[in-house]
Amino acid sequence: MNYFEKLFSLAGKTALVTGGSSGIGRMIVEGLVMAGAHVLIVSRKREACEQTADEINAIGAPGHARSFPADISTQDGVASLVAATKSEFEALDILVNNAGRTWGASFDSFPYDAWDRVLSVNLTAMFTLIQGLLPLLKAGARAEDPSRVINLGSIVGSQPLGNNAYSYAASKAGVHHITRILANELAASHVTVNALAPGPFESRMMAFATSDAARRARLIASVPLGRLGIPSDIAAALLYLCGAGGSYVSGAVLPIDGGKHVSIPTGASDDE
Ligand SMILES: NC(=O)c1ccc[n+]([C@@H]2O[C@H](COP(=O)([O-])OP(=O)(O)OC[C@H]3O[C@@H](n4cnc5c(N)ncnc54)[C@H](OP(=O)(O)O)[C@@H]3O)[C@@H](O)[C@H]2O)c1
């Protein structure tokens, strides 16, 4: 094993990635498979999970991706996913809570339902999945090589950039906070809990802001480093937190946002 493999190899590790069929989740799955992990791709659409798994497996990376569809927006959906995982695996090394949804409407018309619809996936499912899969996460965890939970937060979870996505922004602030709480509570079980807080990346969720040329230009101009995020920005951060090199890090909320979280907002910008 060379020096880089010692720090970042995930050979022999099993990972589950919610929302792994598209966007940032797909970037995460690819990074994990490139590092040698066996990765379960969870999302509602079976065909999308299968297609992503096939495409990633065709790269010829040392790891392997597999379709593992589930809808995590309900208590029963999360329970079925937990049961399906437990029926096949005795241990889980990496859990990435990435599935997410958003809702945009003006303050005056923001619907009551848009709170539960967003929080159920972004926050409730994240918490409940960690709760349900904890026995598997604990099973293979050791002090020198803890199991890892990575939650997807957002820059809007740290900065008051509402941009009409009120329940989404609140859900992401909740993700950051629960990440710190669980990092503290699960440390004794040798499970680290960290969050990634991305700025703007191209994805289905962000298509409303990136497909229109003028909006896209405004979005890019809002990022101090002057570009949108790319897959290696996510994959490298993830491999750091999941590899040997990240085994002493817990409770971190890592901004991956081109410096946006330290910029001073000068006006309205599209949200992430
Ligand atoms: N893109 C950005 O700029 C950005 C910035 C900051 C944070 N984030 C966060 O990054 C994460 C990924 O977002 P993205 O931008 O990559 O969006 P995306 O392309 O829309 O991906 C969302 C994923 O979640 C899955 N999903 C949605 N509802 C689900 C459910 N009920 N059960 C299971 N899976 C479900 C979707 O697949 P199905 O439709 O098949 O279920 C899809 O794979 C989210 O947590 C988002 O908040 C994104």
The ligand as a MOL file (V3000), in Angstrom:
LIG
                    3D

  0  0  0     0  0            999 V3000
M  V30 BEGIN CTAB
M  V30 COUNTS 48 52 0 0 0
M  V30 BEGIN ATOM
M  V30 1 N -26.3810 21.2470 -5.5150 0
M  V30 2 C -26.0580 22.1760 -4.6480 0
M  V30 3 O -25.6590 23.2780 -5.0210 0
M  V30 4 C -26.1610 21.9160 -3.1640 0
M  V30 5 C -25.6570 22.8890 -2.2960 0
M  V30 6 C -25.7190 22.6530 -0.9320 0
M  V30 7 C -26.2420 21.4620 -0.4480 0
M  V30 8 N -26.7320 20.5450 -1.3170 0 CHG=1
M  V30 9 C -27.2830 19.3010 -0.7480 0
M  V30 10 O -26.7110 18.1940 -1.4080 0
M  V30 11 C -27.6310 17.1000 -1.3710 0
M  V30 12 C -27.8170 16.5680 -2.7850 0
M  V30 13 O -28.4730 17.5700 -3.5550 0
M  V30 14 P -28.3140 17.7130 -5.1270 0
M  V30 15 O -28.1400 19.1440 -5.3960 0
M  V30 16 O -27.3350 16.7310 -5.6290 0 CHG=-1
M  V30 17 O -29.8080 17.3560 -5.5960 0
M  V30 18 P -30.4300 16.2850 -6.6100 0
M  V30 19 O -29.6100 16.1000 -7.8190 0
M  V30 20 O -31.8600 16.7090 -6.7410 0
M  V30 21 O -30.3500 14.9270 -5.7870 0
M  V30 22 C -31.2300 14.6120 -4.7560 0
M  V30 23 C -31.1730 13.1120 -4.5530 0
M  V30 24 O -32.0190 12.7630 -3.4480 0
M  V30 25 C -32.8620 11.6750 -3.8460 0
M  V30 26 N -34.0990 11.7620 -3.0740 0
M  V30 27 C -34.9760 12.8000 -3.0060 0
M  V30 28 N -36.0190 12.4840 -2.2150 0
M  V30 29 C -35.7850 11.2230 -1.7650 0
M  V30 30 C -36.5130 10.3320 -0.9290 0
M  V30 31 N -37.7080 10.6690 -0.4050 0
M  V30 32 N -35.9760 9.1190 -0.6630 0
M  V30 33 C -34.7930 8.7470 -1.2130 0
M  V30 34 N -34.0640 9.5460 -2.0100 0
M  V30 35 C -34.5610 10.7620 -2.2910 0
M  V30 36 C -33.0820 11.8870 -5.3540 0
M  V30 37 O -33.4110 10.7100 -6.0710 0
M  V30 38 P -34.9490 10.2410 -6.3850 0
M  V30 39 O -35.6350 11.3870 -7.0240 0
M  V30 40 O -34.7830 9.0320 -7.2620 0
M  V30 41 O -35.5160 9.8630 -5.0670 0
M  V30 42 C -31.6710 12.3340 -5.7680 0
M  V30 43 O -30.8410 11.1990 -5.9560 0
M  V30 44 C -28.9160 17.6460 -0.7600 0
M  V30 45 O -28.9480 17.3180 0.6140 0
M  V30 46 C -28.7700 19.1310 -0.9480 0
M  V30 47 O -29.5220 19.8510 0.0060 0
M  V30 48 C -26.7220 20.7440 -2.6630 0
M  V30 END ATOM
M  V30 BEGIN BOND
M  V30 1 1 1 2
M  V30 2 2 2 3
M  V30 3 1 2 4
M  V30 4 1 4 5
M  V30 5 2 4 48
M  V30 6 2 5 6
M  V30 7 1 6 7
M  V30 8 2 7 8
M  V30 9 1 8 9
M  V30 10 1 8 48
M  V30 11 1 9 10
M  V30 12 1 9 46
M  V30 13 1 10 11
M  V30 14 1 11 12
M  V30 15 1 11 44
M  V30 16 1 12 13
M  V30 17 1 13 14
M  V30 18 2 14 15
M  V30 19 1 14 16
M  V30 20 1 14 17
M  V30 21 1 17 18
M  V30 22 2 18 19
M  V30 23 1 18 20
M  V30 24 1 18 21
M  V30 25 1 21 22
M  V30 26 1 22 23
M  V30 27 1 23 24
M  V30 28 1 23 42
M  V30 29 1 24 25
M  V30 30 1 25 26
M  V30 31 1 25 36
M  V30 32 1 26 27
M  V30 33 1 26 35
M  V30 34 2 27 28
M  V30 35 1 28 29
M  V30 36 1 29 30
M  V30 37 2 29 35
M  V30 38 1 30 31
M  V30 39 2 30 32
M  V30 40 1 32 33
M  V30 41 2 33 34
M  V30 42 1 34 35
M  V30 43 1 36 37
M  V30 44 1 36 42
M  V30 45 1 37 38
M  V30 46 2 38 39
M  V30 47 1 38 40
M  V30 48 1 38 41
M  V30 49 1 42 43
M  V30 50 1 44 45
M  V30 51 1 44 46
M  V30 52 1 46 47
M  V30 END BOND
M  V30 END CTAB
M  END
